[in-house]
Amino acid sequence: MLKLRLSRGGTKKRPVYKVVVADSRFARDGRFIEKVGFFNPLLPKDKKERVGLEAERIKYWLGQGAKPTTRVARILGENELVPMPVNGNNPNKAIPKKERNKKEEGKTEAPKADAAPAAEAPKEEAPKEEAPKEEKK
């Protein structure tokens, strides 16, 4: 499967990324088919030199079935080449890992106790009433 993804370059603690078209089985910084842009995260967001994309080639590869990764989709969305993807929601990310594990342990015990009453509830429901049918003359 073809992917539009970032390939890391630069030096230690000074990353610069190439936007490349590559087979998903190849290594991140390994073999790729074509370089279609670059991304420098160290520059401010308002600078033009932060992102450089070859729009025509990107549209071509998207037409050939290449799928952008989440980060590349956001970069392409900001440059109006594809629709902006929806933001993901990971509320656990803000919680420290130790506290997150404690909450997960508490959650696994609670559904077991709630599962029994929930299973009985549908049995107690009254049967649905049928609407009166119209008679044909």
Order of alpha helices (4+ residues) and beta strands (2+ residues): beta-beta-beta-beta-alpha-beta-alpha-alpha
